[in-house]
Amino acid sequence: MTFKIGLIGYGLAGSAFHAPLIATTPGLRLDAVLTANPERAARVAREHLGARVVADIEELFTLDLDLVVIASPNRTHVPYARAALGLGFAVVVDKPLAGTSAEASALVEQAEERGLLLTVYQNRRWDGDFLTVRRLVAEGALGRVGRFESRFERWRPTIKEGWRENADPAEVGGTLYDLGSHLVDQALHLFGPVTSVYAEVDTRRAGAVVDDDSFVALTHAGGVRSHLWTSAVTARVGPRFRVLGDAAGYVKYGLDPQENALREGRVPGPGWGTEPEDAWGVLGSDGETRAVPTDAGDYPAFYRGVLGALRGDGPAPVDPRDAVAALTVLEAARRSSAEGVTVRLT
C-alpha cells in the first residue's frame, strides 16, 4: 500500500526538509502541496510531477489523504494540527509542535483519543555527529559522562525579514525555540529527564525584537549537566559537541552535511550523510587522542519511521510527548532568564 501525503507549506521546511524525503521514501507519495505563492506552486510542478497544488487549507482537507505534514509558520502548527486530527488525518508537525507545553499536551491527548498518529519532525536526532555521540555514550567509550555541551551557533548579524523575527508570541520566533528545540530534544534523548533549568536569553542585534543569543544549562535526573548554546551572533563558533566523561572526551566541529545537501537540491542516495575524514571528531584525553569516523547521517529514517507507524509496524519515529517535555524545558528557560533564577522541574 502507498500512503498519500498532503504537505502544508513549501517554504524552506516544506521544499527542502519534507518534500524530498517523502518523495524518496518507497511506500509514501507526495500527493498534494498547499501553497498560495505562485512561484512556489511552479516549483512544486517542476520538482514533484504528479503532486497536486492547492491554495487553501479547506481544499486540502477535502482530499483523500492518509497523512498531513504541517511545515507552515509556527503560528499555524496548533490550529492546523487540531483541525487535521479532528478530521481523522494522521499528522506530522515540524518543530516546535506548539508554542506552549499545554497546547502540545492537548494535541497529544486529541491524537490519543482518536487513535491517530501524531509525530514531530525532530530531524536532528539523525544528524551523523549526534548518532556518533549516542553510540560513544552507549558503548561506554567516554566512561561516565559528566557534561554534555552542544551548540548551534551562527554569524548572521543582519536581521532578515520574516515571521521568525516577529515579536508576537503567537509566531514563536527567536532562536531559543527554533534551534533550541533541537538542542533540548537531543539532550533529553541522550540523558533523560531534567530536574532544573538555568538560562540566559538575550537579544543582541540592533533593531531585533526576538532572542538571538541564548545559553541554557540543564541538570538531568541522572546527574549529567547539559550546556546548550544557540546564537545568530557568534563570529567565532565553538565545537558542535564537547562531551566529557571520566574516561575520555569527544570534541566535534562543524555541522552535519545533510541540511546543505537538501538545500542544494540533492536527494538521499549512495553516500548520503557521510563526512570526509577531515571533519571527524576527536576522542580521548590530553596527550592521547584519535579521530572517530562520524556515523552517516540519516534524515530519511524519520519518514521510514512514519511509514512503519502508518502500517502498524512500529511506534512514531518521535514520541510527541518528547516534544511536550522539550517545551516544558524551554518555558523554564524563558522564566529562568526573565527572573534570574534556577527553575526546578521536580
C-alpha positions in Angstrom: 0.0 0.0 0.0 1.2 3.5 -0.8 0.2 6.2 1.6 -0.9 9.6 0.2 0.7 12.6 1.9 -0.5 16.2 1.9 2.1 18.8 2.7 1.2 22.2 4.1 3.8 24.8 3.2 6.5 24.9 0.6 9.0 27.3 2.1 12.4 26.1 3.3 11.0 23.4 5.6 8.5 22.1 3.1 10.6 22.2 0.0 14.0 21.1 1.4 13.3 19.1 4.5 10.0 17.3 3.9 9.1 17.0 0.2 12.3 15.4 -0.9 12.3 12.9 2.0 8.7 12.0 1.4 9.2 11.6 -2.3 12.2 9.3 -1.9 10.6 7.0 0.7 9.1 3.9 -1.0 5.6 3.5 0.3 4.9 7.2 0.6 3.6 9.5 -2.2 3.6 13.3 -2.1 0.0 13.7 -3.3 -0.7 17.4 -2.6 1.0 20.6 -1.6 -0.6 23.6 -0.1 0.9 26.9 -1.1 -0.8 30.2 -2.2 2.6 31.5 -3.6 2.6 31.3 -7.4 6.4 30.9 -7.5 6.4 28.1 -5.0 3.5 26.5 -6.8 5.5 26.5 -10.0 8.4 24.9 -8.1 6.2 22.1 -6.9 5.1 21.4 -10.5 8.7 21.3 -11.6 10.1 19.3 -8.7 7.3 16.9 -7.9 5.5 15.7 -11.0 2.0 14.5 -10.2 1.7 16.3 -6.9 -1.4 18.5 -6.8 -1.1 22.1 -5.7 -3.9 23.6 -3.6 -4.3 27.2 -2.5 -6.2 26.9 0.8 -6.4 24.7 3.8 -10.1 23.9 3.3 -9.5 22.4 -0.1 -6.5 20.3 1.2 -8.7 18.9 4.0 -11.3 17.6 1.4 -8.7 15.4 -0.4 -8.3 11.7 0.1 -5.1 11.7 2.1 -3.6 9.4 4.7 -1.4 11.9 6.4 -0.9 15.7 6.6 2.5 17.3 7.2 2.5 20.7 8.7 5.6 22.7 7.5 4.0 26.1 7.6 4.9 29.0 10.0 4.9 28.2 13.7 1.6 30.1 14.4 -0.3 27.6 12.3 1.0 24.5 13.9 -1.6 24.1 16.6 -4.7 25.2 14.7 -3.8 23.1 11.6 -2.9 20.0 13.7 -6.0 20.3 15.7 -8.2 20.6 12.6 -6.4 17.7 10.8 -6.7 15.4 13.8 -10.3 16.4 14.1 -10.9 15.2 10.6 -9.2 11.9 11.1 -5.8 12.5 9.5 -2.5 11.2 10.8 -0.3 14.3 11.3 3.4 15.2 11.2 4.3 18.7 12.6 7.6 20.4 12.1 9.2 21.6 15.3 8.2 23.2 17.6 5.0 21.2 17.9 3.4 24.2 19.6 4.2 27.5 21.4 3.4 26.1 24.8 3.6 22.7 26.6 -0.1 23.0 27.4 -1.0 23.3 23.7 1.3 20.5 22.8 -0.2 18.3 25.6 -3.7 19.0 24.2 -2.7 17.9 20.8 -1.2 14.7 22.1 -4.4 13.9 24.0 -6.5 14.6 21.0 -4.4 12.2 18.8 -4.6 9.5 21.5 -8.3 9.9 21.9 -8.8 9.5 18.1 -6.2 6.7 17.8 -4.3 8.7 15.3 -0.6 9.1 14.6 0.9 12.4 15.7 4.7 12.9 15.5 7.1 15.8 15.4 9.9 16.4 12.8 13.0 16.3 15.0 15.4 15.6 12.2 18.5 16.4 14.2 18.1 13.1 16.1 19.5 11.7 12.8 22.5 14.0 12.4 25.6 11.9 11.9 27.5 13.7 14.7 24.7 13.2 17.1 24.4 9.5 16.2 28.1 9.3 16.8 27.8 10.8 20.3 24.9 8.5 21.1 27.0 5.5 20.0 30.0 6.6 22.1 27.9 7.1 25.1 26.2 3.7 24.7 29.5 1.9 24.2 31.0 3.5 27.3 33.8 5.0 25.3 33.6 8.2 27.4 33.2 6.4 30.8 30.6 8.1 33.0 29.5 11.4 31.3 29.5 14.4 33.5 29.0 17.2 31.0 27.4 17.5 27.5 28.0 20.6 25.5 26.0 21.3 22.3 25.9 24.3 20.1 24.1 25.7 17.1 26.0 29.0 16.6 25.9 31.1 13.5 27.1 34.5 12.4 24.0 36.3 11.0 24.2 39.8 12.4 21.8 41.2 9.8 18.1 40.9 10.5 16.2 39.1 7.7 12.5 39.8 7.1 10.1 37.1 8.1 7.9 35.7 10.8 10.8 34.3 12.8 11.8 37.9 13.6 8.3 38.9 14.8 7.9 39.6 18.5 4.2 38.4 18.5 4.2 35.4 20.9 1.9 33.6 18.5 4.8 33.5 15.9 7.1 31.6 18.4 10.0 33.4 16.9 13.6 33.7 18.0 16.5 31.2 18.2 15.6 29.6 21.5 12.5 27.9 20.2 14.0 27.4 16.7 17.4 25.9 17.1 16.9 25.4 20.9 14.1 22.9 20.2 16.8 20.7 18.6 19.4 21.2 21.3 17.0 20.4 24.1 15.4 17.4 22.3 18.9 15.9 21.8 19.9 16.4 25.4 16.7 14.8 26.7 17.0 12.0 24.2 20.6 11.2 25.4 20.4 11.8 29.1 16.7 11.7 30.1 14.5 14.0 32.3 15.7 17.3 33.7 15.4 18.4 37.3 16.5 22.1 36.9 17.0 24.7 34.3 19.1 27.9 34.3 19.2 30.2 31.2 20.5 33.5 29.8 18.2 34.5 26.9 19.3 37.7 25.1 18.6 39.9 22.1 21.9 41.3 20.8 21.4 42.6 17.2 20.5 46.2 16.7 16.8 46.5 15.9 16.0 42.9 16.8 12.8 42.2 18.8 13.3 38.4 19.4 16.0 36.5 21.2 19.1 35.7 19.1 21.7 34.6 21.7 21.0 32.1 24.4 22.7 29.8 26.9 20.7 27.0 28.7 22.1 24.8 31.5 20.2 21.6 32.3 20.7 19.3 35.3 19.5 15.8 34.4 18.0 13.4 36.9 20.9 11.1 36.3 23.5 13.8 37.2 24.7 14.8 33.8 24.8 18.6 33.1 23.9 19.8 29.6 25.2 23.2 28.5 23.5 24.4 25.4 24.2 27.4 23.2 22.1 28.9 20.4 23.1 32.1 18.7 22.9 34.1 15.5 25.7 36.5 16.6 28.7 34.2 17.1 31.6 35.5 15.0 33.8 32.5 16.1 31.8 29.4 16.6 32.6 26.8 19.2 32.6 23.0 18.8 29.3 21.5 17.7 29.7 18.9 20.5 32.0 18.6 23.5 31.2 15.6 25.7 33.2 15.0 28.8 33.3 11.7 30.7 35.6 10.3 33.4 37.4 8.1 30.9 37.6 10.3 27.8 36.2 13.3 26.0 34.8 13.8 22.5 35.0 17.1 20.5 33.4 17.6 17.2 33.4 20.8 15.0 31.2 21.6 12.0 27.6 20.8 11.0 26.0 17.7 9.7 26.1 17.9 5.8 22.5 16.8 5.2 20.9 20.2 5.5 23.2 21.8 2.9 22.7 18.8 0.6 18.9 19.2 0.8 19.1 22.9 0.3 21.2 22.4 -2.8 18.5 20.0 -4.2 20.3 16.8 -3.7 18.3 13.7 -2.5 19.2 10.7 -0.5 21.3 8.0 -2.3 24.6 6.2 -2.1 27.0 8.0 0.3 24.2 10.1 1.8 25.1 11.8 5.1 28.7 10.8 5.1 31.5 13.2 6.2 35.1 13.4 5.0 37.9 12.4 7.3 39.0 16.0 8.0 35.5 16.7 9.5 35.6 13.8 12.0 35.6 14.4 15.8 38.4 13.5 18.2 38.1 11.1 21.2 40.5 10.8 24.1 42.2 12.8 26.7 45.0 15.4 26.6 48.1 13.7 25.1 46.3 10.7 23.7 43.5 11.2 21.1 42.2 9.6 18.0 39.9 10.6 15.2 36.5 8.9 15.3 34.7 8.3 11.9 31.4 10.2 12.0 28.4 7.9 11.6 26.4 8.5 8.4 23.6 11.0 9.0 20.1 9.6 8.2 17.3 12.1 7.9 15.4 9.6 5.7 15.0 7.4 8.8 12.3 9.8 10.0 9.9 9.1 7.1 10.8 5.4 7.2 9.6 5.5 10.7 6.4 7.4 9.7 5.7 4.7 7.1 6.2 1.9 9.7 3.9 3.7 12.1 1.2 4.1 9.4 1.5 0.4 8.6 1.2 -0.5 12.3 4.7 -1.9 12.3 6.2 0.3 15.0 5.8 3.4 17.1 6.0 7.0 15.8 9.6 8.0 15.0 9.4 10.8 17.6 7.1 10.4 20.5 5.0 13.6 20.6 5.3 13.6 24.4 9.0 14.2 23.9 8.0 17.5 22.4 5.9 18.3 25.4 8.9 17.6 27.6 11.2 19.8 25.5 8.7 22.7 25.5 8.5 22.4 29.3 12.2 22.9 29.5 12.1 25.8 27.0 9.4 27.5 29.1 11.5 27.1 32.2 14.5 28.6 30.3 12.4 31.7 29.5 11.3 32.0 33.1 14.8 31.5 34.4 16.2 34.2 32.2 13.4 36.7 32.9 13.5 36.2 36.7 17.2 35.5 37.1 16.6 32.2 38.9 17.2 28.5 38.5 13.9 26.8 37.8 13.2 23.4 39.5 11.1 21.0 37.4 10.9 18.2 40.1 
